Amino acid sequence: IVEYLAVQNRVRKVKGPILCLVGPPGVGKTSLGKSIARATGRNFVRMSLGGVRDEAEIRGHRRTYIGSMPGKVVQGMKKAKSSNPLFLLDEVDKLGADWRGDPSSALLEVLDPEQNGTFNDHYLEVDYDLSDVMFITTANTLRLPQPLLDRMEVIRIPGYTEDEKVEIARRHLIDKQLAAHGLKSEEWTISDGALRDLIRYYTREAGVRNLERELANLQRKAVKALATSEADAIEIENENLETYAGVRKFRFGQTELEDLVGVTTGLAWTEVGGEILSVEAVVMPGKGNVKHTGKLGDVMQESVEAARSFVRSRMLRFGIAPPEFDRRDIHVHVPEGATPKDGPSAGVAMCASIVSALTGIPVRRHVAMTGEITLRGRVLPIGGLKEKLLAALRAGITTVLIPEENMKDLAEIPDNVKNSLEIVPVETVDEVLGRALTDIPTPIDWQPSEASETRPPAVEGATFGGMVTH
C-alpha cells in the first residue's frame, strides 16, 4: 500500500491497479481505507455492496422510469464533493445477482483504469471521468467473478497474533471504551496476564471485534461496581477475571496429556484464524473397509482414502501383513463433529494416525503436522501457514512438520513465532513418520502361504459350473 501511495505522490495522475483488501472480519480493512484517505488528503466515501442485486444500483436508472435516480457511484461522487476521493467498495464478495442484472459485471467498467475515464451513468446520459478516483475494495474471501478479480491487485490482510491483539488493545481499544463508559484511566485497569486470558478464553477470532466487546462488558460491570460500592478503582487480574467476565467461553488449544496410539495433532485454518485439529484412528475386526466421521467435506474424505491406499501400498515396510489389513476395518474420526471440515492439508495427519493404529506405535503429543499427501508419499504445500503456526504455538506444540515447499512462506512469519517452535520441513511421508512416531515400524518379509495359492478341493458331486447334481 505504501509503495502504491509513493508512486501516486510522485506522479501527478496515476492509473494504477485497483486495490482489493482481503482478510477475515474485524482485522481493520475498512479502517485501513479511512487511514489511506487521511494520509493522501482525499475525501473518503464508502459504499456497501453487501446484498446489492440490481445492476441499476451501480449504473443508475434511465430517466424514463418514475422516481429514477443516478447510480450509487455518481451519488458517492456527489457526497464526496471532489473529483478525486478515495472510494471504498465494501464487501465486494457479497454481491448478488438476479433477473434485474448482475452488479458485479457493471463494476467491471468502474474498476478498469482503461475504461473508467468515460463511465456512463444511465441517468446522466453523459460520460463521467472516474480516472482520478482511488478505488479500494474489501472482501472476506476471494469468491469473486474472475474478470472482476483480474482488474484488482489483491492485498491479503491476515489475522492478528496474540501479541498484536494485546498491543492493539493497549493503544486503541481500552482508551476508546474508557471514554465511551465515562471512566478515567486510574479508575479501571487490566493486567497483561488478564488481557491475554481474555483473548484466549473469551474470544475466538482473527480480528479484534469480540475483544472490544468483552472489554466493554468488563467496563460496564466496573461502572456498576463503582456505583454500588465504596471502591475507588477496579483492577482486573487473572484471579478476578471470571468474576467480571463470567465463565470461560472457549478452550484454549491443548495437546494430549500423553503419547497415544492413533491420535495425531493436525493444524487447520479457518476464516477466524488457525486451530489445532485432533485426528483419531482406530482398528477393529472387519473386512478391510474404511469409515470416516466428523462432518468431513468431500476433499477431506478423499484424503482419508488416499492415506489408506498409501498405507496399504507400503504395508510390508510398516510391518503389517496383508491378511491383517484385509481382516480389519479402519475408522478415522475428527472430533468436534458438529463443525464442518474440509481441505486436503490434513492428509499427513490422517496417514500418521492410520499407521499408528495399525502398528500400535504411539504418536508424539508435542508434534503437529500439516500437508497434503499423494499416493506416492510426497507431501504437497498448503495455505494459511501463519495462522496454523500461531495455533500450534498457542496449544503448547514444540515441533511442527510443514511441507518443504512452504519454507519460502516463513519469511512472512513473525520472529517470535519462529523462535518458539521447531519448524521441520518434510518432503515425504516417511520423514513425517520418522519424526511423529515414538518408534520406527519394523519392515517384514511376507510370502503368500502355499495353502492360499492352491485351489480348494472340488466338492463331490459338483459339476464344472458349480451346480450340485443329485
N, C-alpha and C positions, 0 to 999 in steps of 0.2 A: 504494500500500500504506500509506504514512504517513497519507494522508488518511482511509483506511478505519479505521486504528487511532485517529486523533484523534477521529472520531465515536464509536467504541466506548468511548473513555476518558471522553467527555463524557456519554454516555447509559448508564445502568446496564445495560440489556439492549437490544441492537440486533439486529434481524432484517434483516441486510444481505445483499447478494448473496454467493454463494459464489465465491471467487477461484480462477481457473484459470491457473497459470503455464505458458506455452507457450514453448519455446525448444529449441535444439539440445542434444545430450548434452554434459555437462561444464560448463555455464555457471553451475551453482550453484542450481538450483531447489530441490532437497531441503535444501541448506544454508540457503537463504533462509527456508524453512519453519521450520527449527530456530531461526533468529535471531528470527523473529517471535514464536515461543513464548517465547523467553528475554526479549524486550522487553516482552511483555504479562504475564509471570509465570504463564503457563499451562503445564500439563504437556504434554509432546509425545508423540504416538502416531503411528506410521507404519504404514500398511497398503499393501502392494504388490499392485496389481491385475493385474500382467503375467501373462497366461495363464489368468486365472480364467474358467471357463466355466460354472460351476454357480450358478444363482440362489440356492440354499440357502447358499452361502458368504456372502452378504450378509444374508439374512433368517433363516438357521438352519433346522435340520431339525425336523419335528414330532416330538413325544416318543413317538409310536407306533413310530418306527424304532429298531432296536437300535443303540446307540452314537451316538445323536443328540446334538447339541451346539448351543449358541447360534451365531448368525452372527458373522462377523469384526467387525462394528460393535460388537455388545454385548461381545464378548471384548476389543476395544480399549478400551472404556469401563472394563471391569473392570481392565485393565492400567494405565490412567491414574490410577485411584484418586481421581478427581474428576469432577464433573458438567459442568465447563466446560474441557476440554482443547483443545489445537489438534490436530485430526485431519487428518493428511496422507494423502491418497489418491494414491499414487504410480503413475505410468504408466497413467493412466486411458484413454489411447488404445490400450492393448494388450489391452483386454478382449476375450474371445472369446464365442462363443455356440454351443450345440449342443442336442440333444434334451432336455436337462435344464432348459432355460430360458435366458433372456438376462439376465445380471447387470447390464448397462447399464440395462435397464428397471427392475430392482429398485433401482438407485441413484437413480432419479427421486424416490422418496419421501424418501430420506435427504437429498438435496441441495436439496429445495424448502423454503425457510424457512416457507412457509404450512402445510406438512404434517408436517415432521419433529418437531413438538411431540408428535405421537401416533404415533411409529414403532412398528410392531407386529412383534415378532420371533416367528417360528413356535414356537420352543422355549419362550419365556417365556409366550406367550399373553396378555400384558398390554401396554398401551401404555407406551412409554418416551419420555421427553422429551429430544430432542436439540437443542432450540432454543438452549441455552446454548453448544453446541459451535461452535467456529470451524473450519469445513471449508476446507481448501485442497487443490486437485487439481493435479497436474503432468502434462504431456504434451509429446511432441516435435513432434507435428503436430496439426492441428485436424480430423483424420478421426474425428469423433465423431458419434453419432446427434444429429439436430437438436434433439429435445426435451431431451436432456441438456445440449447446448451452450447452449440457451436459458435454462437455470437458473443459468448461471455467468457471471461477469464475467471476460473474458479479459484477461490482462496479458502482453504479449509481452516476453520477455527475449532481446534479440539477442546475437549473438556478441561477443566482446571484440576491441577494436582491439589492434594490436601494443603500443602504449604501455601499455594497460591490463594486458596479459599480463605485461609487464616489471614493472609495479608490483605485481601480484598475486604474482609470483614473489619479489620482494624482501621484501614484507611478510609473506607466509604460507608459500609452498611451500618455499623454501630452508631456513628455520628448522625447519620440520616434518621435512624429510628429514635435516637435520643431526642432530636429536635421534634420529630413527629409526636412523641409522647410527653413533651414538656419536661423532660428530665435534664438535670445538669450532669456533667461528666463525673463529678465527685459523688453523685447520688447513686450511680449504678455502674458497677464494674464486673468484668468477667475475666477469669484467668485463662491463660493459654491452654492449659490442660482441659478445662471445662469447654472451651471453644472447640477443641479437637474432638472431644467426646460428642458434642452437639453435632458436628459434621459427620462423625462416624455412625452414631447410633440413632439419629433423628432425621437424617436426610439421606436420600439415595438419588443423586442427580449429577449431571455433568456440569451444570451451571450453579448459580447461587440464589435462585428464586426461593426455594424452600428454606434455605439457610436464613434469608432475610425474614421470611415468615416466622420461623422459630425464634429469631431474635426479638421480633415484635411481640410474640407470645410471652417471652421471658420478661420483657419490659412492662407489658400490661399487668402481669402479676406483681411486678415490683412496685408499680404505681399504686396498686390496691393495697399491698403490704405497707407501704409508706403512709397511706391514708388511714389505715386501721390499726396501726401500732405506733409505738414511740421511737421506732428505728429512724436514724437519720440517713442511712445509706444501706444499699443492698449489694452484697458481694456474692457473685456466683462462682462456686468452686466445684471440683469433681464430686465432693461429698454431698452437696445440697442441690446438685443439678436436677436430680429426679424429683425433688420437692417442687421445683418451679416448672420443669418441662414435662413432667409425667413419666410414665414407664417408657422404656426404650422401644422404639418402633421397628428397628431393623437389627439383624445380626450382622456384626462386623465380621467380614470373611475370616474363617478359622480353618486351620488344617486339621487333619485327623490326629488323634492322640497317640497312635502307634502305627507302625507299618502294617498294612492289611493286604490280604490276598485278593486280587481282582478289583481293587479300588484305586483309581488314578485321579490325580488332580489336573484337570484341563483348564484352559483360560478362554473366556468368551468375551465378546464385545457387543454392547448394545448402544442404543441412541442416548442412553443416560450414563454411559461410562463402561468400565470393564467389570467383570465378575469372575470369580473362580467357579469352575464347573466340575462337580464330582461325577466321575463315570464309573459305574459299578457293573461287574460281570460275574455271573455265577454259572456253574456247570452242573447238569443233572442228568440222570439216565434218560435216554430218549433215542431218536433216530437221526441225529446229525443235523437237526434244524436249528435255526437262529431266530430269536424273538427279541423285539426292541420295544421299550415303553418309555414314557416321559414326555409325551406330546412332541415327538420329533418331526421336523419337516422332511420333505422328500429328499433333499440333498443330504441331510444327516442320516436318514435311513440308508441311503446308498453308501455312505461312509462306513456304516456297520457292515454291510455286505462286502465292501471292498476289504475291510480289515479282516473279516472272517476268511475270505478267499486267499488273502496273502498268507495268513497263518497256516491255512490248510496246505498251501503250496510249499511251505517250509517246515512242515510238521516234524520231519525227522531231525532237522537241525535244532528244533526246540525240544527234542526228547519226547515227542508224542507219537505213539504207534498209530497207524491208520485205523485199525479196528476200534481203538479207544475214541478216536474222533467220530467215527460213524455211529457209535453206541451212546453218544452224549448229545444233549441239546445245550445250546448256549443262550443265555438271557442277558441282554445288555439293557441297563436302566440308567437314566439320567434324572436324579432327584429334582424336587420342585416340579412335580408332574403337571401342575396347572399352568405353568409358564411355557408358552410355545418356544421352541428352539429350532434353529436351522443354521445351515452353513457347513462347509467342508473342513473347517480348521480343527475339529475335534478328532480327526482321523487317527492321529498318533496316540492320543489318549485311549481311544477305543481299542486299538491294536495292542497296546501295553496291558490293558485290563484283561483282554481275552487270553493273551499269552500267560499272564499271571494266574488266571483262573484255571487254565488247563495244566500248568506245570506245578502249581502250588507254591510258587516263589512270590513273596510279598513285594509290594511296590514301595519305594521310599516316600515317606509322607511329606518331606520338605522339598520334593522335586515337583515342579509343574511343567507342563508342556503344551505346545500349540503347533499345528502344522497339518496340512493335507497330505494324504498318502496315496501312492499309486500301487497298482498290482505288482510292480517290480520292486517295491520297497523304498522308492525315493520319497523324500519329504519336500513338499512344494510350499512356496511362500504364502503368507496370509496377510490380512489387513488389520488395522486397529492395534498395532503393536504397542503404542504408547499407553493406551487405556488398559491393555492386558498386563503390561509390566506394572502399572500402578496398582492393579487389583492384586497381583502376586505380592507386591510389597506390603499392601495393607493386611494381607492374610498371613504374613509371617513366613512366606516361602523364602528359601535361601538360594535355590538353584532353578533357573528357568531354561528349558530347552526350546530354541527357536530355529526355524529353517535358516540354512546358510545364506540363502538369497535375501533374507531380511536384515542381514548385518548392516547394509547400507542405510537402513532406516534408523539406526542407533544414533546417527548424528543429530536427530531431532529430539532425542530423549534427554531430559534434564540430568545433569551430572550426579545429583544426589540420589537419583533412582538407579543409575548405572553402578554407582559405587556401593550401593546397599545390596545388590543382587549379583550372583554369579551367573552371567548370561553365557550359555554354551550353544554355539552354532552346530547344527547337525544336518547331514545330507541324506542319511539312510535310516531306516527303522532299526537296523542292528545297532547303530550308535545310540539311538534312543533307549533301547532295551538295556544296553550296557550301562547307561547312566541311571536309568529309572529303577531297575530291579535290584534287589539286595544280593542276588547271586546270578551267575550266568547259567542259562539252561544247558544241560549236557546233551550233545548230539547222540543219536543212536543209529545202529545199523539194523535194518529190518528187512527180512525177505518173506514173501508170502509162503505159508506152510504148504506142504505137498497136498494136504487134505483139501485145501481151498482151491488147488489147481485142478484136481481130478473131479470128474463129473460124478454126481451121486448115482448109486446103483439104480438100475431100472426096476420099477415095480412089477411084480409078477402079474402077468395077465394084461399088461398095458400095451396098447398099440403104439405105433410110431407117432401118431397125432396126440397122444396123451389120453385117449379115451379108454376107459377100463371096460373090457368086454366080459360078459358072463356066459 
